[in-house]
Amino acid sequence: MSHSAGRFSSVVLNSLTPVRSDSGFICTRPAFLDLPSTRRYRAFNMAASRVLPQNVRPFPAHYADPLLPIVTDSSRSGPARSLATSAVQLVSDSAVQSVLRSYFDSLLAAHGPQHWWPGRTRFEIIVGAILTQNTSWANVERAIRNLRAARLLSPHAIRCVHSARLSQLLRPSGYFRQKTKTLKSFVKFLYASYGGSLTRLLASPTQALRDQLLALRGIGPETADSILLYAGKHPVFVVDAYSRRILERHGLAHPARYEELRALIETSLPSDHQLFNEFHALIVHVGKNYCRPSNPRCSECSLSRFLPQSTLAST
């Protein structure tokens, strides 16, 4: 049965339609109508919009006490702790803890909750995390619109669709052949290891699941952590170009490895997925609109009071 965007043949709702996959096995796909596509992609339900405004608040006063030890928990391993120590020593332990907490308070007060990551389902968030590699979110939106129109935003549908067709739908996101292979690899792993269940996958212990994701083709630390944080609500921080740029421009860290910067932030803040979600989203907002690679708008930024005077004078 062929499917074209916007036009569907008459089917019985929830009936099973046989589809032949790349590997030759027969898949059955529930033939139910998906949500209607729109001319401009918009997620009706955000990943964390209903809980963040109530639960993510500025730190209580005692959190800002620079004499407090680094906040940690039993799930954080020794190597992560040592990486954090190495990175934090670029300034001082207490100074980094205190200033990062103040950064969050200032950003939240200035810009409010960001309701990020946009996605109607956990799988859509995972797809977005993979597709956003080396491209803008506007291009990801175009590719997701294509997948939605083709009714391919489910693990079962991605498993069954031919790679050639999937590649064409992903073309707007760039590197579409590589991303096709990554999506196929992820879904294959999901079925082989968790019977196709995202619930079972995302309920796995954080470090064990992170290691499994990093072992998959095309999934690096930033993508793995985005999946863990936004789809799985695991307390991990996503280090991207924006957070790296802000930390380095503010003199909190010199060029460092991904794991060093991640451990620096995770050990300086309470281990809370809603906090990490909102903090990262706020950093992305500032990185896009103020802390730009060239012509930064430092004097207009809510973090300007934390910027070293030498840096502020040069902008």
LINJO-V604324 format. One record per helix or strand of 2 or more residues. SS is the DSSP state (A for helix, B for strand). FROM is the first residue (numbers start at 0). TO is the last residue. If there is no record, write none. Layout:
BEGIN
[[SS/FROM/TO] [SS/FROM/TO]]
END
This chain:
BEGIN
[[B/15/19] [B/25/29] [A/48/54] [A/60/63] [A/77/87] [A/92/110] [A/121/130] [A/136/148] [A/154/159] [A/162/172] [A/175/193] [A/197/201] [A/205/213] [A/220/230] [A/240/248] [A/257/265] [A/272/288] [A/297/299] [A/303/305] [A/308/313]]
END
